[in-house]
């Protein structure tokens, strides 16, 4: 179970390493969202195929099924998982991991997770837990939006707490035989840039390790469609807040900088997106700079920006369509409370307590799964 991020420090694929290794019989590859070779875009159907380099069958876990079937698992003794994560609950690789663990547990197949760094580090935890009724493929576990664990630690937690219960959170849990191969030299205060390792884009719109900082800062608001563009469609994905109706980028930057958000600065920017809903239109807005990562509350940036934008441009509000239009927004947040509250009063103070309420308890619970 891998994609292009499954490499060693010399950029050699885990597929090739295992395929040529003595005493290993690599028999199949499993592809998550974006595919084993990373050649598909977000949300694209991943077809069943054969790997051009090895000739091995590729089983899609982002197509007709998201959980390995019995036929896919025939003849397999061990399932190896090697994918670089981005540290956010809505990033679908960790959901695929849980479904793989669930399927392997049912067949008595061992799961081996090759651990990799959390690019956001192991100390930052933000966001409320998923509520009943809102479990989905972008929120499959009762964990904060930024959960502060490596993928290996999260796998241990999924197994230890009984979290692998399918996309709706209701399927029976069965603990799998799990082995985590830990990293050497990683500590909880390290972001990806501190590791000295090469970064391979985890998906087409995460081209650099630094992009991982901005994904939780803007990505949730990106599910609101046409309210504000977040840079997907331009050269700075997840790093922008722009719109064709914002009259002046400098004034917008001044208003956002007047919020004095800890560890964050906004720079005025004028762009013309290359693709997406804003393609070809003149957009004005801001680029986000993280000036002090330790102080920045990443997920809260978008809520504060939404609040300031509605206050300064009252003719443009984020929740004006039918409720069904915001299904993905609610799924990503793991609740509809935030949307319904902000629709009444677009003020972060109205949701602040709710958004922060679960983090300390989660930190305490997750510590027993720390490997570093």
C-alpha positions as CSV (number, residue, x, y, z in Angstrom):
1,X,0.0,0.0,0.0
2,X,2.0,3.0,-1.2
3,X,2.3,5.9,-3.6
4,X,5.2,8.1,-4.9
5,X,6.0,9.2,-1.3
6,X,7.1,5.7,-0.4
7,X,10.8,6.2,-1.0
8,X,14.2,6.0,0.7
9,X,16.5,9.0,1.1
10,X,18.0,8.2,-2.3
11,X,14.5,8.5,-4.0
12,X,14.3,4.7,-4.6
13,X,10.7,3.5,-4.4
14,X,9.7,1.1,-1.7
15,X,8.0,-0.9,-4.5
16,X,11.4,-1.4,-6.2
17,X,13.2,-2.1,-2.9
18,X,10.7,-4.9,-1.9
19,X,10.4,-6.2,-5.4
20,X,14.1,-6.9,-5.6
21,X,14.6,-7.9,-2.0
22,X,15.7,-11.4,-1.1
23,X,13.2,-13.6,0.8
24,X,10.3,-11.2,-0.2
25,X,7.7,-12.1,-2.7
26,X,5.9,-8.9,-3.6
27,X,2.6,-10.0,-5.1
28,X,0.4,-6.9,-5.4
29,X,0.2,-3.1,-5.0
30,X,-2.7,-1.2,-3.5
31,X,-3.4,2.4,-4.5
32,X,-5.0,5.1,-2.4
33,X,-6.5,8.4,-3.7
34,X,-4.1,9.7,-6.5
35,X,-2.9,6.2,-7.3
36,X,0.2,4.2,-6.6
37,X,2.2,6.3,-9.1
38,X,0.5,9.6,-8.1
39,X,-0.8,10.3,-11.5
40,X,-4.4,11.1,-10.6
41,X,-6.0,14.3,-9.2
42,X,-8.0,14.8,-6.0
43,X,-11.2,12.9,-6.2
44,X,-10.4,11.1,-9.5
45,X,-11.5,7.5,-9.8
46,X,-8.6,5.2,-9.4
47,X,-8.9,2.2,-11.8
48,X,-7.6,-1.3,-11.4
49,X,-4.5,-1.7,-13.4
50,X,-1.1,-3.3,-13.8
51,X,2.1,-1.6,-12.7
52,X,4.1,-0.8,-15.9
53,X,7.5,-1.2,-14.2
54,X,7.0,-4.5,-12.3
55,X,3.9,-6.0,-14.0
56,X,2.3,-6.4,-10.6
57,X,-1.5,-6.0,-10.3
58,X,-2.6,-2.7,-8.8
59,X,-5.7,-2.8,-6.7
60,X,-7.6,0.4,-6.4
61,X,-8.8,1.5,-3.0
62,X,-10.2,4.7,-4.4
63,X,-12.6,3.4,-7.0
64,X,-15.3,0.8,-6.8
65,X,-14.2,0.0,-3.2
66,X,-12.2,1.7,-0.5
67,X,-11.7,-1.4,1.5
68,X,-9.7,-4.4,0.2
69,X,-11.9,-7.2,-0.8
70,X,-11.3,-10.9,0.1
71,X,-10.2,-11.5,-3.5
72,X,-7.7,-8.7,-3.4
73,X,-6.2,-10.2,-0.2
74,X,-5.8,-13.8,-1.4
75,X,-2.3,-15.2,-1.0
76,X,-1.1,-12.2,1.0
77,X,0.8,-12.8,4.3
78,X,1.7,-9.3,5.2
79,X,0.3,-5.9,4.1
80,X,3.0,-3.2,4.1
81,X,1.8,0.5,4.4
82,X,4.3,3.2,3.3
83,X,2.8,6.6,2.6
84,X,3.8,10.1,3.7
85,X,0.9,11.8,5.5
86,X,0.3,15.5,6.0
87,X,-0.9,15.4,9.6
88,X,-4.6,16.4,9.0
89,X,-7.7,14.3,9.7
90,X,-9.3,15.0,6.3
91,X,-6.4,13.8,4.3
92,X,-7.7,10.5,3.0
93,X,-4.6,8.2,3.3
94,X,-5.2,7.6,7.0
95,X,-8.8,6.6,6.3
96,X,-7.5,4.1,3.8
97,X,-5.1,2.8,6.4
98,X,-8.0,2.1,8.8
99,X,-10.0,0.3,6.2
100,X,-6.9,-1.8,5.3
101,X,-6.3,-2.6,8.9
102,X,-10.0,-3.6,9.3
103,X,-9.9,-5.9,6.2
104,X,-6.6,-7.5,7.2
105,X,-7.8,-8.1,10.7
106,X,-10.8,-10.0,9.3
107,X,-8.4,-12.2,7.3
108,X,-5.7,-12.6,9.9
109,X,-3.1,-10.7,7.8
110,X,-0.4,-8.8,9.5
111,X,-0.1,-5.0,8.8
112,X,3.3,-3.4,8.8
113,X,3.5,0.4,8.9
114,X,6.8,2.0,7.8
115,X,6.6,5.1,9.9
116,X,7.3,8.6,8.5
117,X,7.5,12.1,9.9
118,X,4.4,14.1,10.6
119,X,5.2,17.3,8.6
120,X,3.4,19.4,11.2
121,X,5.5,17.9,14.0
122,X,4.3,16.0,17.0
123,X,3.3,18.8,19.3
124,X,0.6,20.8,17.4
125,X,-3.0,19.6,18.1
126,X,-6.0,21.6,16.9
127,X,-9.7,21.1,16.4
128,X,-12.7,19.3,17.8
129,X,-13.4,15.6,17.4
130,X,-15.7,14.2,14.8
131,X,-19.3,14.0,16.1
132,X,-21.7,11.1,15.7
133,X,-23.5,11.3,12.4
134,X,-20.5,13.0,10.6
135,X,-18.0,10.1,10.2
136,X,-16.9,9.9,6.6
137,X,-13.9,9.2,4.4
138,X,-12.6,12.7,5.3
139,X,-13.2,12.2,9.0
140,X,-13.1,8.5,10.0
141,X,-11.8,8.7,13.6
142,X,-12.6,10.7,16.7
143,X,-9.4,12.7,16.5
144,X,-8.7,16.5,16.2
145,X,-8.3,18.0,12.8
146,X,-4.5,18.4,13.5
147,X,-3.7,15.3,15.6
148,X,0.0,15.5,16.3
149,X,0.9,11.9,15.7
150,X,3.0,10.1,13.1
151,X,1.2,7.6,10.9
152,X,2.7,4.8,12.9
153,X,1.5,6.2,16.2
154,X,-1.9,6.9,14.7
155,X,-2.1,3.2,13.5
156,X,-1.3,2.1,17.1
157,X,-4.1,4.4,18.4
158,X,-6.6,3.1,15.8
159,X,-5.8,-0.4,16.8
160,X,-5.6,0.3,20.6
161,X,-8.8,2.4,20.8
162,X,-10.9,0.4,18.4
163,X,-11.2,3.2,15.8
164,X,-11.2,1.1,12.6
165,X,-15.0,0.8,12.2
166,X,-15.5,1.8,8.6
167,X,-16.5,5.1,6.9
168,X,-19.7,5.4,9.0
169,X,-18.0,4.6,12.3
170,X,-20.5,1.8,13.0
171,X,-18.9,-1.4,11.6
172,X,-17.7,-4.0,14.2
173,X,-14.1,-3.5,15.3
174,X,-11.5,-6.3,15.2
175,X,-7.9,-5.6,16.2
176,X,-5.4,-6.4,13.6
177,X,-1.9,-7.8,14.1
178,X,0.1,-4.6,13.7
179,X,3.9,-3.9,13.5
180,X,5.2,-0.3,13.3
181,X,8.7,0.1,12.0
182,X,9.9,3.3,13.8
183,X,12.0,6.1,12.4
184,X,15.5,6.9,13.7
185,X,16.4,10.4,14.7
186,X,12.9,12.0,14.7
187,X,11.7,14.0,17.7
188,X,8.3,15.6,18.3
189,X,9.4,19.1,17.8
190,X,10.6,18.4,14.2
191,X,8.7,19.5,11.2
192,X,9.5,17.9,7.8
193,X,12.1,20.6,6.9
194,X,14.0,19.7,10.0
195,X,14.6,16.1,8.9
196,X,16.8,16.8,5.9
197,X,14.8,14.3,3.9
198,X,13.6,14.9,0.3
199,X,10.0,15.9,-0.1
200,X,7.8,14.1,-2.6
201,X,4.4,15.8,-3.2
202,X,1.9,13.8,-1.2
203,X,-0.8,14.9,-3.7
204,X,-0.8,17.2,-6.7
205,X,-1.6,20.4,-4.7
206,X,0.9,19.7,-1.9
207,X,4.1,20.4,-3.9
208,X,6.3,21.3,-0.9
209,X,6.6,20.3,2.7
210,X,5.8,23.9,3.6
211,X,2.4,23.5,1.9
212,X,1.4,21.2,4.7
213,X,1.4,24.2,7.0
214,X,-1.2,26.0,4.9
215,X,-3.5,23.0,4.1
216,X,-5.1,23.1,7.6
217,X,-5.0,27.0,7.5
218,X,-7.2,27.4,4.4
219,X,-8.4,23.9,3.2
220,X,-11.5,23.8,5.4
221,X,-12.8,27.1,4.0
222,X,-11.9,25.9,0.5
223,X,-14.9,23.6,0.8
224,X,-17.2,26.7,0.7
225,X,-16.8,26.9,-3.1
226,X,-17.0,30.5,-4.4
227,X,-16.5,32.5,-1.2
228,X,-12.7,32.9,-1.2
229,X,-10.2,31.2,-3.4
230,X,-7.3,29.6,-1.4
231,X,-4.8,29.4,-4.2
232,X,-5.7,26.0,-5.7
233,X,-5.6,26.9,-9.4
234,X,-2.5,29.2,-9.0
235,X,1.1,28.5,-8.1
236,X,0.5,28.9,-4.3
237,X,-2.0,26.2,-3.4
238,X,-3.6,26.7,0.1
239,X,-1.5,29.8,0.7
240,X,-3.9,32.5,-0.4
241,X,-7.2,34.2,0.3
242,X,-8.4,36.0,-2.8
243,X,-11.5,36.9,-4.7
244,X,-12.5,38.8,-7.8
245,X,-14.8,41.0,-5.7
246,X,-12.2,42.1,-3.2
247,X,-11.5,45.7,-4.4
248,X,-8.0,46.4,-3.1
249,X,-5.4,43.8,-2.0
250,X,-3.4,46.3,0.1
251,X,-6.5,47.4,2.1
252,X,-7.5,43.7,2.6
253,X,-4.0,42.8,3.9
254,X,-4.0,45.8,6.3
255,X,-7.4,44.7,7.7
256,X,-6.2,41.1,8.2
257,X,-2.9,42.2,9.7
258,X,-4.8,44.4,12.2
259,X,-6.1,41.2,13.7
260,X,-2.5,40.5,14.9
261,X,-2.8,36.8,14.7
262,X,0.1,35.1,16.5
263,X,2.8,33.9,14.2
264,X,1.0,35.0,11.0
265,X,1.5,37.9,8.5
266,X,-0.5,38.6,5.4
267,X,1.0,40.1,2.2
268,X,-1.2,41.7,-0.5
269,X,-1.2,39.9,-3.8
270,X,-2.9,40.2,-7.2
271,X,-3.2,37.1,-9.3
272,X,-5.0,35.5,-12.2
273,X,-5.8,31.8,-11.5
274,X,-4.8,29.4,-14.2
275,X,-7.6,26.9,-13.6
276,X,-10.6,26.3,-11.4
277,X,-13.7,28.4,-10.8
278,X,-11.7,31.7,-10.9
279,X,-9.6,30.9,-14.0
280,X,-8.8,34.0,-16.1
281,X,-10.3,36.4,-13.6
282,X,-8.4,39.1,-11.8
283,X,-8.2,38.2,-8.1
284,X,-7.1,40.4,-5.3
285,X,-6.3,39.3,-1.8
286,X,-3.4,38.1,0.5
287,X,-0.7,35.5,0.7
288,X,-0.2,33.9,4.2
289,X,3.2,33.8,5.8
290,X,3.8,31.8,8.9
291,X,6.4,33.9,10.8
292,X,6.4,31.8,14.1
293,X,5.2,28.3,13.6
294,X,5.1,27.5,17.3
295,X,2.7,30.4,18.0
296,X,0.4,30.0,15.0
297,X,-3.0,28.4,15.4
298,X,-3.2,27.1,11.9
299,X,-6.8,26.0,11.6
300,X,-8.1,29.1,13.2
301,X,-6.6,31.4,10.6
302,X,-9.4,30.7,8.1
303,X,-12.1,31.3,10.7
304,X,-10.6,34.7,11.6
305,X,-10.2,35.6,8.0
306,X,-13.9,34.7,7.3
307,X,-15.0,36.8,10.2
308,X,-12.9,39.8,9.1
309,X,-14.0,39.4,5.4
310,X,-17.7,39.4,6.3
311,X,-17.2,42.4,8.6
312,X,-15.5,44.4,6.0
313,X,-17.4,43.2,2.9
314,X,-20.9,42.6,4.3
315,X,-22.3,42.0,0.8
316,X,-20.3,38.7,0.6
317,X,-21.2,35.9,3.1
318,X,-19.9,32.3,3.2
319,X,-23.2,30.5,3.8
320,X,-25.8,31.7,1.2
321,X,-26.6,28.4,-0.6
322,X,-28.8,25.5,0.4
323,X,-27.6,23.3,3.3
324,X,-26.9,20.4,1.0
325,X,-24.2,22.5,-0.7
326,X,-22.1,22.4,2.5
327,X,-22.1,18.7,3.1
328,X,-18.4,18.3,2.5
329,X,-17.7,21.4,4.6
330,X,-19.5,19.7,7.5
331,X,-17.8,16.3,6.9
332,X,-14.3,17.9,6.9
333,X,-15.2,19.6,10.2
334,X,-16.9,16.5,11.6
335,X,-19.9,18.5,12.7
336,X,-22.6,20.9,11.4
337,X,-22.4,23.0,14.6
338,X,-19.7,25.3,13.2
339,X,-21.5,26.0,10.0
340,X,-24.8,26.7,11.6
341,X,-23.2,28.9,14.3
342,X,-21.2,30.9,11.8
343,X,-24.2,31.3,9.5
344,X,-26.0,33.1,12.4
345,X,-22.9,35.1,13.5
346,X,-19.7,35.0,11.5
347,X,-17.5,35.5,14.6
348,X,-14.8,33.1,15.7
349,X,-15.6,33.8,19.3
350,X,-18.9,32.0,18.8
351,X,-17.2,28.7,17.9
352,X,-13.8,29.1,19.7
353,X,-14.8,27.1,22.8
354,X,-16.3,24.3,20.7
355,X,-13.3,24.1,18.4
356,X,-10.8,23.9,21.2
357,X,-12.7,21.8,23.7
358,X,-11.2,18.4,22.9
359,X,-7.5,19.0,22.4
360,X,-6.2,18.6,25.9
361,X,-8.0,15.4,26.5
362,X,-6.8,14.0,23.2
363,X,-3.2,15.0,24.0
364,X,-3.4,13.1,27.2
365,X,-5.0,10.0,25.6
366,X,-2.6,9.9,22.7
367,X,0.6,10.0,24.8
368,X,0.4,6.3,25.5
369,X,0.9,5.7,21.7
370,X,4.0,7.9,21.4
371,X,7.0,6.2,19.8
372,X,9.2,9.3,20.1
